[in-house]
């Protein structure tokens, strides 16, 4: 079952790069959440996207929005990714793909004729009250972070 705009976003608990277990509900009430799913740390598209979120991090914070990145990578890989690119937001390890499945981003993918399961790059904006207010699926990295920031400015600020 896919999540839908206007419904409550599925809560979850995952290990985070701050060494704690983090729940979506930990952030709700006083902040909006930009929850973005990406396939793999240290790959070109994912690095560009993470660095774009890093470069706009303060702008999101000024709009009372927190950024959470989710991939199936283990925490030690997240730690290296954060250190290498100086990422100021939490990365969450969804190694069993439970959250990816809850948000319907764990998909059959094809690459060079091979089929495999993987993350469909997607971003969700969750309002302070826990309602899913915007989603982008099959995200193209270029310009995406600016688009997400503008959505929050126009609709939630």
N, C-alpha and C positions, 0 to 999 in steps of 0.2 A: 504494500500500500504506500503510495507516494504521499509525501507531505504536501500540504496545499496552503497557498497564501490565504490569510485570514483565520487559520487554525493555530492552535497552540503548538509550538515547536517541540519535538520530542526531547525530553530531558535525557541526560546521559552522565556518566562518570568515567573519566579516563585519566591515566597518568599524564602529568604535564611536565614541561621543561623546568618548572620551578621546584621539582622534587615532590610535589603534592598530587593527590588525587583531586581532580577538578570536576565540578558539575556545572552544566549550563546554568542551572538555577542559582548558583553562587553569584552570578553577575547580574541577574535580572532584578528589577525593582528600581535601581538607580541608574542603570546603564543599558544602552542598546548593545547588541552583540553582532559583530560581523564574523560569521562562521564560514571559513573557506576551506574546502577540501582540495587537496592537490595530490598528484600521483607519487612523487618521490623526491626526497631531499637531494640536493646537489646536481639535479638535472637542469638543462638550460632554461626551459620554460618555467619550471618551479622556482628556480633561483631568481629569474626576472620578476615573477609575481611577488615573491617574498620581499625582494628589495624594493619593489614599488610600494608594498604595504609599509615597509620600514620607513621609506622616505615620506610617507603621508601619515605616519603614526600619530604625530602631534595634532594634525588637523582632525583626525578621527577623535582623538581624546578631547579636543576642544568642543566637539559635538556630543560628548558624553557617550562615545562608542568605544568598545573594547574589541580588539581583533584576536581571534583564535584560529590558528591554522591546524588542520587535521590531515594526517596521512597514515598509511599502514607502517611506516618506518618505526623501528624501535627507538627508545629514548636515547641510546648512545649515539645514534646517527643524527637525531634532532640536535643533540648537544653540539656536535661538530658543525652542523649547519648554522646554528645560532652563533657560535663562536666565529666562524669564518666570515659571516656576512653581518655581524653585529645586529642581530634581529632583536628588537625591543619588546616583542609580544610573545605570548605563550604558544608553543607547539604541543599538540596532543598526539599521543601514540594510540592509534586504533588498530592494533596488530591483528585483531580477530575480525575486523571490518564490521563490527556490530553497529557502530554509529553510522558508518557509510551506508549500510543496508537500511537503517531507520530513515535516513534522508534520501534514499533511493539514488545513490551516486556510485554504488558498487555495480559495475556494468560489464557485459561482455564486450571486449574491445578487439579490434583487428589491427595488426601491424605487420607489414611485409608478408601477408598471407597467413599469418599465425593468429589464432584466436586465444584469448586469455581473459581472465577476470582482472579488473583494475578500477581505479578511481576515475570517474568522469569529472574533470575539473569543474567545480561548482562553488557558488557563493550564496549564502543566505543572510539576510538582514532580519534580526529578531528584535522587536521593540521591547522596551523596558517591561511591558506587561506579559512578555513571553509569546506574543503573537508573531507568527511568521508574516512579514510585510513585503518582502521582495526576495526573489530568487533569480539567479543566473545559472543556467546549465550549459554544458559544452562551452565553457568560457574560453574566449580568445584573450590572451594575456595583454596585448597592447591596448592601453587605454582603459582597461577594466577597473583598476583601482580608482581612477578619477571618476568613472561612472558611478561606482559604489559610494564614493564620498559625496558626489553631487546628489545622489538619491537621498542620502541622510540629511543633507543640508535642506533640500527641497521639501522633505516629507516628515522629518522627525525633529528638526532643530527648533 
